[in-house]
Amino acid sequence: MHVDPLVWIILMMGGFSAGLIDSIVGGGGLIQVPLLFTTLPKDLPATIFGTNKLSSIFGTAYASWRYAKRVEMPWRTTLPAASAAFAGAYFGAMAVAWLPGALLRPVILGLLMAAAIYTFWRKDFGSVHQPRHTGHHELMFALLAGGIIGFYDGFFGPGTGSFLIFLFIRFFGFDFLHASAAAKVVNVATNLAALSYFVPHGYLLPVLGISMAACNILGSFVGTHLALRHGNSFVRKIFLFIASALILKFAYDTFV
């Protein structure tokens, strides 16, 4: 595959930026997917998404590893959620064939606005890590949340990381740092589910994807360092910024 050197540089910078943002609060797809569509207009959408997932999974996996070394990971919630998310993402990818994504945009726009407003007005939201569920309730809620978000990521995608963080805080009592760490593990599962479809069908550009993955990992290194160093208040600010950017994008896609 031949890619113009300038385009290659732009995509590498995009991979770094996506990895940085995604490692903190998710939303890396806001940067990477539009860049790939713009710079590679002749490639199939499935190839674009496959290349994006190949790049993203490395950065997300690296961020998960970094968080796990420094944060006490809530594995009893995270692993069931990740397992359900894997299955949900696979079925979500299948659903693309019969349910148009445009139908979801107004719903997702409303949910994002509600999450951003709630986070903005509740100044203490995500400031304290006080898990709320144990035993069967924890497992049930984890499977439910993971399955729903996994389906969404496989079917549509943008904002998955931000939604996960909000859910882990609002319904499980995590703080922003633990929620971000848990979200990375679930995102690895959803990316892996998507790749299990894209790779066998040849829907990816492997050389470009691996090159962007290296930049994604570098961005993830910087992002996790910032999140771990500056803590909850920093992650909260980035969350509100990314949520606002997602709201503007969905509003534009829906009404313009």
SVG drawing of the C-alpha trace seen along z (x, -y; Angstrom):
<svg xmlns="http://www.w3.org/2000/svg" viewBox="-34 -23 41 38">
<polyline fill="none" stroke="black" stroke-width="0.4" points="0.0,0.0 1.4,-3.4 0.6,-6.4 1.9,-9.9 4.7,-10.8 2.7,-13.9 -0.4,-11.8 1.7,-9.3 3.0,-12.0 -0.5,-13.3 -1.8,-9.8 1.1,-9.2 0.4,-12.4 -3.3,-11.5 -2.4,-8.1 -0.4,-9.8 -3.1,-12.3 -5.8,-9.6 -3.7,-7.4 -3.2,-10.3 -6.8,-11.3 -8.1,-7.7 -5.8,-6.6 -7.3,-9.3 -11.1,-9.4 -11.7,-7.6 -12.7,-9.5 -9.6,-8.7 -11.9,-7.6 -12.9,-11.3 -9.5,-12.0 -8.4,-8.8 -11.5,-7.7 -12.2,-11.1 -8.5,-11.4 -8.5,-8.0 -11.6,-8.7 -10.3,-12.0 -6.8,-10.9 -7.8,-7.5 -11.0,-8.3 -10.7,-5.3 -10.7,-2.7 -13.8,-0.8 -15.4,-2.0 -14.9,1.5 -11.1,1.2 -11.0,-2.2 -12.7,-0.8 -10.5,2.3 -7.3,0.3 -8.5,-2.0 -9.3,0.9 -5.9,2.5 -4.2,-0.7 -6.4,-1.5 -6.2,1.9 -2.5,1.6 -2.7,-1.8 -5.7,-0.7 -4.0,2.5 -0.9,0.5 -2.9,-2.0 -4.7,1.0 -1.3,2.4 0.0,-1.0 -3.1,-1.6 -3.0,1.9 0.5,1.3 -0.4,-1.9 -4.1,-1.6 -5.9,1.1 -8.0,2.5 -11.6,3.4 -11.3,6.8 -14.5,8.2 -16.5,5.6 -14.2,5.1 -13.6,8.7 -17.4,9.6 -18.1,6.3 -15.3,6.9 -16.6,10.5 -20.1,9.2 -18.7,6.3 -16.9,8.7 -20.1,10.6 -22.1,7.4 -19.6,5.9 -19.7,8.9 -23.5,8.9 -23.4,5.1 -21.2,5.6 -23.7,8.0 -26.6,5.6 -25.0,3.0 -26.5,4.9 -30.1,4.3 -30.2,1.2 -29.0,-2.2 -26.7,-4.0 -28.3,-7.4 -31.3,-6.3 -29.0,-6.3 -27.5,-9.7 -30.3,-11.7 -30.4,-9.2 -26.7,-9.3 -26.7,-13.1 -29.2,-13.3 -27.4,-10.8 -24.1,-12.6 -25.7,-15.9 -27.2,-14.4 -23.9,-12.9 -22.0,-16.1 -24.6,-18.3 -24.7,-15.8 -20.9,-15.7 -20.7,-19.5 -23.2,-20.2 -22.2,-17.5 -18.8,-18.9 -18.1,-15.8 -19.0,-13.3 -16.2,-10.8 -14.0,-12.3 -14.2,-9.4 -13.8,-5.7 -16.6,-3.9 -17.8,-0.8 -21.5,-0.3 -22.1,3.3 -20.9,6.7 -21.6,10.4 -24.4,11.2 -25.5,7.6 -22.0,6.5 -21.8,9.4 -25.3,8.6 -24.7,4.9 -21.3,5.5 -22.6,8.0 -25.5,5.6 -23.4,2.5 -20.7,4.4 -23.2,6.0 -25.0,2.7 -21.8,0.7 -20.2,3.5 -23.1,3.7 -23.0,-0.1 -19.2,0.0 -19.6,2.9 -22.5,1.2 -21.7,-2.5 -18.7,-3.3 -17.9,-7.0 -17.8,-7.9 -17.6,-4.4 -14.8,-5.2 -16.6,-8.3 -19.9,-6.4 -18.0,-3.6 -16.4,-6.1 -19.7,-7.7 -21.4,-4.4 -18.6,-3.1 -18.8,-6.3 -22.6,-6.7 -23.7,-3.1 -20.6,-1.5 -19.3,-4.3 -15.8,-4.4 -13.8,-7.6 -12.6,-9.0 -9.2,-7.4 -10.5,-3.9 -13.3,-4.3 -10.9,-5.3 -8.7,-2.3 -11.6,0.1 -12.9,-1.4 -9.6,-0.6 -9.9,3.1 -13.5,3.2 -12.3,1.3 -9.7,3.9 -12.4,6.5 -14.6,4.6 -11.7,3.8 -10.7,7.5 -14.3,8.5 -14.3,6.1 -11.0,7.3 -12.2,10.9 -14.5,9.9 -12.3,7.4 -9.1,9.5 -10.5,12.7 -12.3,10.7 -9.2,8.7 -10.8,5.3 -7.6,3.6 -4.3,2.0 -1.8,3.9 1.3,1.9 -0.4,-1.4 -2.3,0.0 0.8,1.2 2.6,-2.0 -0.2,-4.0 -0.3,-1.6 3.2,-2.5 2.2,-6.2 -0.9,-5.2 1.2,-3.5 3.4,-6.5 0.4,-8.8 -1.0,-6.3 2.2,-6.5 2.0,-10.3 -1.8,-10.2 -1.6,-7.6 1.4,-9.5 -0.7,-12.7 -3.8,-10.9 -1.8,-9.1 0.2,-12.2 -2.7,-14.7 -5.5,-12.4 -9.3,-12.7 -9.7,-16.5 -7.6,-16.3 -9.4,-13.3 -12.8,-15.0 -11.8,-18.1 -10.6,-16.1 -13.9,-14.0 -16.0,-17.2 -13.9,-18.5 -14.2,-15.3 -17.9,-15.0 -18.4,-18.5 -16.5,-17.7 -18.7,-14.5 -21.9,-16.6 -20.8,-19.1 -19.9,-16.3 -23.2,-14.4 -25.2,-17.6 -23.5,-18.5 -24.0,-15.0 -27.7,-15.0 -28.9,-18.4 -26.5,-19.8"/>
</svg>
